[in-house]
Amino acid sequence: TMNDKQWIVTNRQKTKVPSNVLLLDVPKQIISKYNHETYREGKLFPILSNQKMNSYLKEIADICNIRKNLTFHTARHREFINIK
C-alpha cells in the first residue's frame, strides 16, 4: 500500500522500467475472483496456453460472424481491429 491505497508494483518485462498501477474497486473484485486459483503461483490471473486462447478467439469469431482465422498472434496487432 502507498498512501493508504493498494497498488500493483512491478517492472515491465521487456524494458525493466518500474510500473505502478492503482487498484480501483472493480479490478480488486476481478482479482479476488481468481485469487484462489493463482495465489500460490504468484500470479494475478490464470495464464492460458496459446492453444486455449486461440480456441476462445475462434469461438468469439464464430459468434461475431468473423470469417477470418483469428489467433492470439493476430490479436496482438493493430490490424486485428479492422477485421470484418
FENDA-V345132 format. One record per residue. PHI is phi in radians with two decimals (NA if undefined). OMEGA is omega in whole degrees, -180 to 180 (none if undefined). Layout:
BEGIN
phi=PHI omega=OMEGA
phi=PHI omega=OMEGA
END
This chain:
BEGIN
phi=NA omega=172
phi=-2.26 omega=-180
phi=0.95 omega=-180
phi=1.05 omega=176
phi=-2.19 omega=179
phi=-1.63 omega=-178
phi=-2.31 omega=166
phi=-1.65 omega=-179
phi=-2.06 omega=-177
phi=-2.71 omega=172
phi=-1.91 omega=177
phi=-1.10 omega=-172
phi=-1.12 omega=-174
phi=-1.34 omega=-172
phi=-1.76 omega=-177
phi=1.13 omega=178
phi=-1.29 omega=178
phi=-1.06 omega=-179
phi=-2.41 omega=178
phi=-2.10 omega=-179
phi=-2.18 omega=178
phi=-1.20 omega=178
phi=-1.60 omega=176
phi=-1.56 omega=-173
phi=-1.08 omega=-177
phi=-1.12 omega=176
phi=-1.04 omega=177
phi=-1.05 omega=179
phi=-1.13 omega=179
phi=-1.14 omega=179
phi=-1.08 omega=-179
phi=-1.16 omega=178
phi=-1.08 omega=-177
phi=-1.74 omega=-173
phi=-0.96 omega=-178
phi=-1.15 omega=-180
phi=-1.49 omega=-167
phi=-2.06 omega=-172
phi=-0.99 omega=-177
phi=-1.12 omega=-179
phi=-1.57 omega=-180
phi=1.28 omega=-180
phi=-2.00 omega=176
phi=-1.46 omega=-176
phi=-2.34 omega=174
phi=-1.10 omega=179
phi=-1.80 omega=-179
phi=-1.57 omega=175
phi=-1.25 omega=176
phi=-1.02 omega=-180
phi=-1.07 omega=-180
phi=-1.18 omega=179
phi=-1.07 omega=179
phi=-1.11 omega=177
phi=-1.10 omega=178
phi=-1.13 omega=179
phi=-1.10 omega=178
phi=-1.09 omega=179
phi=-1.10 omega=178
phi=-1.11 omega=179
phi=-1.06 omega=179
phi=-1.07 omega=180
phi=-1.08 omega=-177
phi=-1.58 omega=-180
phi=1.05 omega=176
phi=-1.62 omega=-174
phi=-1.76 omega=177
phi=-1.85 omega=176
phi=-1.43 omega=-179
phi=-1.61 omega=175
phi=-2.36 omega=177
phi=-1.02 omega=179
phi=-1.08 omega=180
phi=-1.19 omega=-178
phi=-1.20 omega=-179
phi=-1.44 omega=-176
phi=-1.86 omega=-177
phi=-1.04 omega=-178
phi=-1.06 omega=180
phi=-0.98 omega=-177
phi=-1.11 omega=-176
phi=-1.57 omega=-180
phi=-1.21 omega=178
phi=-2.35 omega=none
END
